[in-house]
Amino acid sequence: MININVKCFSQVKYALGKDELNLELEVGATTLDLEKIIREKANGKLDSVSLRIALNQKYIPHETELKDRDEVAFIPPVQGG
């Protein structure tokens, strides 16, 4: 098992009611697997939200395998008014 620290911002934070989560995942889990878990925990509140993913404070362009103690941030698009 690996431990992952998840940072939640904006709509993700509001959907989950938390700004940070610590999750235990199977070895070999990817950022896509983690995104599915986060969306399930949000109970549909993130279904229409596209998310960018930062892994250890760097945006990643595609699915990446996670390692123990990685930090993943789910960042929705910036909104303004």
C-alpha positions in Angstrom: 0.0 0.0 0.0 1.0 3.6 -0.6 0.0 6.8 1.3 -1.1 9.8 -0.8 -1.7 13.3 0.4 -4.4 15.0 -1.7 -4.8 18.8 -1.7 -8.2 20.1 -2.6 -8.9 23.6 -4.0 -12.0 25.6 -4.9 -14.9 23.4 -6.1 -13.1 20.2 -5.1 -12.7 21.6 -1.6 -16.4 22.5 -1.4 -17.6 19.2 -2.9 -15.6 17.2 -0.4 -15.9 19.5 2.6 -12.1 19.3 3.2 -9.0 21.0 1.9 -6.8 17.9 2.4 -7.2 14.1 2.4 -4.8 11.3 3.2 -5.6 8.2 1.3 -4.1 4.7 1.2 -4.0 3.2 -2.3 -2.8 -0.1 -3.8 0.8 -0.1 -5.2 0.5 0.7 -8.9 -2.4 3.1 -8.5 -2.3 6.1 -10.9 -3.5 9.7 -10.9 -6.5 8.5 -13.0 -7.4 6.0 -10.3 -7.2 8.7 -7.7 -9.3 11.1 -9.7 -12.0 8.5 -9.9 -11.9 8.0 -6.1 -12.2 11.8 -5.6 -15.1 12.1 -8.0 -16.9 9.2 -6.2 -16.4 10.9 -2.8 -17.9 14.1 -4.3 -21.2 12.3 -5.0 -21.7 13.9 -8.4 -20.8 17.4 -7.4 -17.7 17.3 -9.7 -19.3 15.5 -12.7 -19.2 18.6 -14.9 -15.9 20.0 -13.6 -12.7 19.4 -15.5 -9.7 19.0 -13.2 -6.0 19.7 -13.7 -3.7 17.5 -11.7 -0.5 18.5 -10.0 1.8 15.8 -8.8 4.4 17.0 -6.2 3.7 20.6 -7.1 4.1 20.1 -10.9 1.3 19.9 -13.4 1.3 16.6 -15.2 -0.1 16.2 -18.8 -1.2 12.5 -18.5 -1.9 9.6 -16.2 1.1 8.9 -13.9 1.8 6.1 -11.5 1.7 7.3 -7.9 4.5 6.6 -5.3 4.3 6.5 -1.5 4.1 9.9 0.0 3.2 11.7 -3.3 1.2 14.9 -3.0 -1.5 15.3 -5.5 -3.5 18.5 -6.0 -6.8 18.6 -8.0 -7.3 22.1 -9.4 -10.5 23.1 -11.2 -10.4 25.8 -13.8 -10.0 29.4 -12.6 -13.3 31.3 -12.5 -13.7 35.0 -12.5 -16.3 37.6 -12.7 
